[in-house]
């Protein structure tokens, strides 16, 4: 995997300073720039690993934790969700799509699908 992507994912999955997960948990803030950074790195990881027979445990754990924890944590009615609501819903769907792609090695969209920025 590309070193820059690996570094970004390690920082994000470890909830290091400035990461999306740390801001979400510690500050109760959906940091759009941090989410974009995480989402793009996850997407590249999916692209680069889709033909792999084995996955690194830390990557698998990271994808799993993001997919399970983010929707649960942000579903609380008092969590200050980002607006508009469609942005939030699209982000949660994207996390699910990327996690599915990562674990299966292919995504649900037709060949040549362009992933729009959120």
Contact map, one row per residue, 1 for C-alpha under 8 A:
1110110000000000000000000000000000000000000010011000000000000000000000000000000000000000000000000000000000000000000000
1111110000000000000000000000000000000000000000000000000000000000000000000000000000000000000000000000000000000000000000
1111111000000000000000000000000000000000000000000000000000000000000000000000000000000000000000000000000000000000000000
0111111100000000000000000000000000000000000000000000000000000000000000000000000000000000000000000000000000000000000000
1111111110000000000000000000000000000000100110000000000000000000000000000000000000000000000000000000000000000000000000
1111111111000000000000000000000000000000000000000000000000000000000000000000000000000000000000000000000000000000000000
0011111111100000000000000000000000000000000000000000000000000000000000000000000000000000000000000000000000000000000000
0001111111110000000000000000000000001100100000000000000000000000000000000000000000000000000000000000000000000000000000
0000111111111000000000000000000000000100110000000000000000100000000000000000000000000000000000000000000000000000000000
0000011111111100000000000000000000000000000000000000000000000000000000000000000000000000000000000000000000000000000000
0000001111111111101000000000000000000000000000000000000000000000000000000000000000000000000000000000000000000000000000
0000000111111111001110000000000000000100000000000000000000000000000000000000000000000000000000000000000000000000000000
0000000011111111000010000000000000000000000000000000000000000100010000000000000000000000000000000000000000000000000000
0000000001111111000000000000000000000000000000000000000000000000000000000000000000000000000000000000000000000000000000
0000000000111111111111000000000000000000000000000000000000000000000000000000000000000000000000000000000000000000000000
0000000000111111111001000000000000000000000000000000000000000000000000000000000000000000000000000000000000000000000000
0000000000100011111001000000000000000000000000000000000000000000000000000000000000000000000000000000000000000000000000
0000000000000011111101100000000001000000000000000000000000000000000000000000000000000000000000000000000000000000000000
0000000000110011111111100000000001000000000000000000000000000000000000000000000000000000000000000000000000000000000000
0000000000010010011111110000011001100100000000000000000000000000000000000000000000000000000000000000000000000000000000
0000000000011010001111111000000000000000000000000000000000000000000000000000000000000000000000000000000000000000000000
0000000000000011111111111110000000000000000000000000000000000000000000000000000000000000000000000000000000000000000000
0000000000000000011111111111111000000000000000000000000000000000000000000000000000000000000000000000000000000000000000
0000000000000000000111111111111000000000000000000000000000000000000000000000000000000000000000000000000000000000000000
0000000000000000000011111111100000000000000000000000000000000000000000000000000000000000000000000000000000000000000000
0000000000000000000001111111000000000000000000000000000000000000000000000000000000000000000000000000000000000000000000
0000000000000000000001111111100000000000000000000000000000000000000000000000000000000000000000000000000000000000000000
0000000000000000000000111111110000000000000000000000000000000000000000000000001100000000000000000000000000000000000000
0000000000000000000000111011111000000000000000000000000000000000000000000000000110000000000000000000000000000000000000
0000000000000000000100110001111100100000000000000000000000000000000000000000000111000000000000000000000000000000000000
0000000000000000000100110000111111100000000000000000000000000000000000000000000000000000000000000000000000000000000000
0000000000000000000000000000011111110000000000000000000000000000000000000000000000000000000000000000000000000000000000
0000000000000000000000000000001111111000000000000000000000000000000000000000000000000000000000000000000000000000000000
0000000000000000011100000000001111111100000000000000000000000000000000000000000000000000000000000000000000000000000000
0000000000000000000100000000011111111110000000000000000000000000000000000000000000000000000000000000000000000000000000
0000000000000000000000000000000111111111000000000000000000000000000000000000000000000000000000000000000000000000000011
0000000100000000000000000000000011111111100000000000000000000000000000000000000000000000000000000000000000000000000000
0000000110010000000100000000000001111111110000000000000000000000000000000000000000000000000000000000000000000000000000
0000000000000000000000000000000000111111111000000000000000000000000000000000000000000000000001100000000000000000000000
0000000000000000000000000000000000011111111100000000000000000000000000000000000000000000000000000000000000000000000000
0000100110000000000000000000000000001111111110000000000000000000000000000000000000000000000000000000000000000000000000
0000000010000000000000000000000000000111111111000000000000000010000000000000000000000000000000000100000000000000000000
0000000000000000000000000000000000000011111111100000000000000000000000000000000000000000000000000100000000000000000000
0000100000000000000000000000000000000001111111110000000000000000000000000000000000000000000000000000000000000000000000
1000100000000000000000000000000000000000111111111000000000000000000000000000000000000000000000000000010000000000000000
0000000000000000000000000000000000000000011111111100000000000000000000000000000000000000000000000100110010000000000000
0000000000000000000000000000000000000000001111111100000000000000000000000000000000000000000000000000000000000000000000
1000000000000000000000000000000000000000000111111110000000000000000000000000000000000000000000000000000000000000000000
1000000000000000000000000000000000000000000011111111001000000000000000000000000000000000000000000000010010000000000000
0000000000000000000000000000000000000000000001111111000000000000000000000000000000000000000000000000110111000000000000
0000000000000000000000000000000000000000000000011111100000000000000000000000000000000000000000000000000010000000000000
0000000000000000000000000000000000000000000000001111111000000000000000000000000000000000000000000000000010000000000000
0000000000000000000000000000000000000000000000000011111000000000000000000000000000000000000000000000000000000000000000
0000000000000000000000000000000000000000000000000001111100000000000000000000000000000000000000000000000000000000000000
0000000000000000000000000000000000000000000000001001111110110000000000000000000000000000000000000000000000000000000000
0000000000000000000000000000000000000000000000000000011111110000000000000000000000000000000000000000000000000000000000
0000000000000000000000000000000000000000000000000000001111111000000000000000000000000000000000000000000000000000000000
0000000000000000000000000000000000000000000000000000000111111100000000000000000000000000000000000000000000000000000000
0000000010000000000000000000000000000000000000000000001111111110000000000000000000000000000000000000000000000000000000
0000000000000000000000000000000000000000000000000000001111111111000000000000000000000000000000000000001000000000000000
0000000000000000000000000000000000000000000000000000000011111111100000000000000000000000000000000000000000000000000000
0000000000001000000000000000000000000000000000000000000001111111110000000000000000000000000000000000000000000000000000
0000000000000000000000000000000000000000010000000000000000111111111000000000000000000000000000000010010000000000000000
0000000000000000000000000000000000000000000000000000000000011111111100000000000000000000000000000010000000000000000000
0000000000000000000000000000000000000000000000000000000000001111111111000000000000000000000000000000000000000000000000
0000000000001000000000000000000000000000000000000000000000000111111111000000000000000000000000100000000000000000000000
0000000000000000000000000000000000000000000000000000000000000011111111100000000000000000000000110010000000000000000000
0000000000000000000000000000000000000000000000000000000000000001111111110000000000000000000000000000000000000000000000
0000000000000000000000000000000000000000000000000000000000000000111111111000000000000000000000000000000000000000000000
0000000000000000000000000000000000000000000000000000000000000000111111111100000000000000000100000000000000000000000000
0000000000000000000000000000000000000000000000000000000000000000001111111110000000000000000100000000000000000000000000
0000000000000000000000000000000000000000000000000000000000000000000111111111000000000000000000000000000000000000000000
0000000000000000000000000000000000000000000000000000000000000000000011111111001000000000000000000000000000000000000000
0000000000000000000000000000000000000000000000000000000000000000000001111111001110000000000000000000000000000000000000
0000000000000000000000000000000000000000000000000000000000000000000000111111101000000000000000000000000000000000000000
0000000000000000000000000000000000000000000000000000000000000000000000011111111000000000000000000000000000000000000000
0000000000000000000000000000000000000000000000000000000000000000000000000011111000000000000000000000000000000000000000
0000000000000000000000000000000000000000000000000000000000000000000000000001111100000000000000000000000000000000000000
0000000000000000000000000001000000000000000000000000000000000000000000001111111110000000000000000000000000000000000000
0000000000000000000000000001110000000000000000000000000000000000000000000100011111000000000000000000000000000000000000
0000000000000000000000000000110000000000000000000000000000000000000000000100001111101001000000000000000000000000000000
0000000000000000000000000000010000000000000000000000000000000000000000000000000111111011000000000000000000000000000000
0000000000000000000000000000000000000000000000000000000000000000000000000000000011111111000000000000000000000000000000
0000000000000000000000000000000000000000000000000000000000000000000000000000000001111111000000000000000000000000000000
0000000000000000000000000000000000000000000000000000000000000000000000000000000011111111100000000000000000000000000000
0000000000000000000000000000000000000000000000000000000000000000000000000000000000111111110000000000000000000000000000
0000000000000000000000000000000000000000000000000000000000000000000000000000000001111111111000000000000000000000000001
0000000000000000000000000000000000000000000000000000000000000000000000000000000011111111111100000000000000000000000000
0000000000000000000000000000000000000000000000000000000000000000000000000000000000001111111110000000000000000000000000
0000000000000000000000000000000000000000000000000000000000000000000000000000000000000111111111000000000000000000000001
0000000000000000000000000000000000000000000000000000000000000000000000000000000000000011111111100000000000000000000001
0000000000000000000000000000000000000000000000000000000000000000000001100000000000000001111111110000000000000000000000
0000000000000000000000000000000000000000000000000000000000000000000000000000000000000000111111111000000000000000000000
0000000000000000000000000000000000000010000000000000000000000000000000000000000000000000011111111100000000000000000000
0000000000000000000000000000000000000010000000000000000000000000011000000000000000000000001111111110000000000000000000
0000000000000000000000000000000000000000000000000000000000000000001000000000000000000000000111111111000000000000000000
0000000000000000000000000000000000000000000000000000000000000000000000000000000000000000000011111111100000110000000000
0000000000000000000000000000000000000000011001000000000000000000000000000000000000000000000001111111110000100000000000
0000000000000000000000000000000000000000000000000000000000000011001000000000000000000000000000111111111000000000000000
0000000000000000000000000000000000000000000000000000000000000000000000000000000000000000000000011111111101100000000000
0000000000000000000000000000000000000000000001000100000000000000000000000000000000000000000000001111111111110000000000
0000000000000000000000000000000000000000000011001100000000000010000000000000000000000000000000000111111111000000000000
0000000000000000000000000000000000000000000000000000000000010000000000000000000000000000000000000011111110000000000000
0000000000000000000000000000000000000000000000000100000000000000000000000000000000000000000000000001111111100000000000
0000000000000000000000000000000000000000000001001111000000000000000000000000000000000000000000000000111111100000000000
0000000000000000000000000000000000000000000000000100000000000000000000000000000000000000000000000001110111110000000000
0000000000000000000000000000000000000000000000000000000000000000000000000000000000000000000000001101100111111000000000
0000000000000000000000000000000000000000000000000000000000000000000000000000000000000000000000001000100001111100000000
0000000000000000000000000000000000000000000000000000000000000000000000000000000000000000000000000000000000111110100000
0000000000000000000000000000000000000000000000000000000000000000000000000000000000000000000000000000000000011111100000
0000000000000000000000000000000000000000000000000000000000000000000000000000000000000000000000000000000000001111100000
0000000000000000000000000000000000000000000000000000000000000000000000000000000000000000000000000000000000000111110000
0000000000000000000000000000000000000000000000000000000000000000000000000000000000000000000000000000000000001111111000
0000000000000000000000000000000000000000000000000000000000000000000000000000000000000000000000000000000000000001111100
0000000000000000000000000000000000000000000000000000000000000000000000000000000000000000000000000000000000000000111110
0000000000000000000000000000000000000000000000000000000000000000000000000000000000000000000000000000000000000000011111
0000000000000000000000000000000000010000000000000000000000000000000000000000000000000000000000000000000000000000001111
0000000000000000000000000000000000010000000000000000000000000000000000000000000000000010011000000000000000000000000111
